[in-house]
Amino acid sequence: IIHGYGDGGFRISGNRFSGAVFITPRHTKLWSPATPEKLTASAILDVVPEETPPLLLLGVGDAPLSPLQTLADDLKQQGIALELMSTAAACRTWNVLISEGRNAAAALYAVA
């Protein structure tokens, strides 16, 4: 569960993480993503620690300005649906998905 975000990081399951994070139901790790516009499917697949989840929430800071269609298409070819949103919305959505026992991942850019 994400308990808080902001100040350049996250509070997840009682731990503080500074910077961007990649989360699955069983793992949370720091990652150093490219800017959202330069993010690639392979950069995301490289940080997936286990079986690829069918859904990826991508929280890009403020509300996304572009749909990142190439990234969405590339992930779809790997069997992953991309949901692009602000980091705040992605954190809230993650908590709902986890409470429902859904298999998903979240890639979250830190916000100030």
N, C-alpha and C positions, 0 to 999 in steps of 0.2 A: 504494500500500500504506500502511495506517495502521501506523506504527511505535510509537506510544504515545498515550495519552490520560490526562487528569487535570490537576490544577493549573490548571483553568480553560481548557484548550485541547487541542490535538492536535499530533502530529508526523506529517506525511503526506509521503511521498516526499522526506524530508530537509528539509522546511520546517516551521517552527513557526507555528501559527495559534492566536491567543487568542480564545476565544469559540466560539459555535456555527458549524458549517460545513455546507455543502451540497456533496456530491461526486458527480461522474459519472466514468466512466473517463478522460475527457480534461480535466476541469476540477475545481478545488477553489476554493470561494469562501466568505468569511465571510458570514453572514446574521444577521439579528436577528429571530428568530421570536417570535411570541406564546407564551404558556404553552401546553403541549400541549393543554390542554382548550379553548383558544380558537383553535387553529391551524385554518386553512381550506385547502381545496384550491386556491383561487386564490392564496393566499400562497405555496404550494409551487410551483405552476405558474409564478408570476412569476420564480422563481429558476432554473428549468430552462434552461440555456444553449443547448441544441440540441434535437434530436428527443426527445420525451418517452419515457423508458425504461418498459418494461412492469412493472418492480418497483421499489418504494421501501422501503428500510429506514428506519424512524424510530426513532432512539435517543433516548429521553426522559429520560435521567439514570438514576435508579434504576428498578427494575422498575415497569412501568406499573400504575397502580391501576384504570384503566378502559379499555375496548377502543377508545374513540374511534370508535364505529361510524358516526357521521355523516360524519366525515372519510374513513373507509374506503369508505363508499358513494359519496361524491362523487368520490373518486379512481377508483373502479371505473368510474364513468360516463365517465371520461376515458381508460379503458383501462390504468389503473395499479393493480396489486395492492399493497396496503399490508401490510407486516410490521412490527408494533409490538413493540418490545423495549427492554431497557435499553441505554444507550449502550455499555457494555462488550460485550454480546452483539452489538450492531449492528456494532461495530468488527471483532470476530472474524469475523462472517458476511460482512462486506464483503471482507475479505482472501481468504476462500475463493472468493467469487463472482468476484472480479477474477482470481484465479489460474486459474479455469476459463474466463475470457474472456467471462463473462456480461454482458449489457447491463442495468445497474441504476443506481440512484442511492441515496445515503444522505443523510439529513438528521439531523444529530447535535447534540444539546444537550451543551454542555460540562459536565463534572463536576469537582468539587474534587479 
